[in-house]
Amino acid sequence: MARLFKLPVFFLALMFPSYSMGQQFDWKTGFLGFFDNREVDNTAIYGQTMFGARLAAEAGISPDSGNRFAAGANFLYEFGWKGPFKRPSPVLYYEGSCGRLRYSFGSFSRYNKIDMPVALLNDTLNYYRPNVEGMFIEYRGQDFRQNAWVDWTGRKTSAVRETIVMGLSGYFGKGMFIYQHHLVMNHESLTEPMEVGTYVRDNFGATVKAGLNLSHIAGLDSLTFIAGGIVSLDRQRHLYSFRYSKGITLEAGAVYHNFGLHELACFSDGLTILSGDSPYNSMYYNRADVYYSVRKKSVEARIQFSYHHIPYTDMVSTIILIKVDTDGIFGRGRKG
C-alpha cells in the first residue's frame, strides 16, 4: 500500500522541473458512496446487496492547455468486509486534446467518458471497476460525437486468463430527432500454460436506437421516446461456432425538476453479452425506474426505486448514490 501512495510523489518529482518553467499543477479528489439492494428469488438474476464507499485522489500537471499527466490511487471499502485487505487501484494516465479530438491513455476514470446501456455494460462497474485500464478516444462535433475505447481486464498468467473489453458509442441529435449506437466486445484468451477445458471466447453485443426528444413541447425538463434493435454474438473456439441472438428495445423517459421516470422493455431470443446485465438473457425483460436526483456544485445525490420483471420472476431494487468531486490548482506559472 505504501508503494502505491508513493506513485504520485515520484511522478510529480519527475515533472517538477517542467512545472518550475510555467506548468500548471493541480489536484482532484472523489468520493462515491453506494447502497444497491437487489431483492430477488431466482437463479436467472443474482440478488445481492452492495454497500460501500470509494475514495480517490490524484495530482496532475499540465504542460499546456491541451495536455495533462496525473497519478494517484482509488480505494474501495465494502461495509462488513472482513476478508483479505483490498489494495488500492493505481490511477496513472495521460489525457489530451487536439481540435475536436480528446484522448486518454493509462488507468483513468470511466466517469463522464463511457456511457453505455446496461444491456452491454453492467452498471456495477462503477462500484467495483471504476477505472479503465487502456485507451479512450472521442470526436465531438456540433451535433454528433463518437468514441472508442479499450479496457485491459486480465493479463495472462498461469492462474489468470487474458481478457479484454472493447467498445464504441456514437450519438447524434438534431431538433427532435435523436440517434445512438453502441458496440461492446469481450475477448477471453487462455492462461499460460493453457488450462485444460478452457477455450478462447469471442463475445459481442450491439444496439442501434433512434427516437424523439419532445422536451421543448412537453413542458418537462426531458421527455424522450426511443426504440431500436439489439443483437449478441457468442462463440467459444473449437467448442461451438457463433451463436446469434436478436431483439428489440422500447424506452420512454421523463424528467421534471429533480424527479425522473424511465421505462424499458426488451423482447429477444435471449441475449448472451458477458459484460451486460443478466436479466437481458431472458426472452422478455421489463424495467421501470423512479428516481430523485440532486446536483449542487461538486455533489451529486440520487435515490432510485426500480421494478424488474422477467417471466416467472419479479425483482425490486433500491439504489442510493452520493458522489462528491473536488479539484483545485496548487499554483500557476507563466505560460511559455
Secondary structure, DSSP 8 states (H G I E B T S, - for coil): -HHHHHHHHHHHHHHHHHHHTT-EEEEEEEEEEEEEEEE--BTTB--EEEEEEEEEEEEEEEEETTEEEEEEEEEEEETT--SS----EEEEEEEEEETTEEEEEEEEE-TTT----TTTS-TTHHHH--EEEEEEEEEE-SSEEEEEEEEEEE---SSS--EEEEEEEEEEEETTEEEEEEEEEEEE---SS--TT---EEEEEEEEEEEEE-HHHHTSSEEEEEEEEEEEEEEETTTEEEEEEEEEEEEEEEEETTEEEEEEEEEES----TTS-GGGGSSEEEEEEEEEEEEETTEEEEEEEEEEEETTEEEEEEEEEEEEEEEEEEE-----
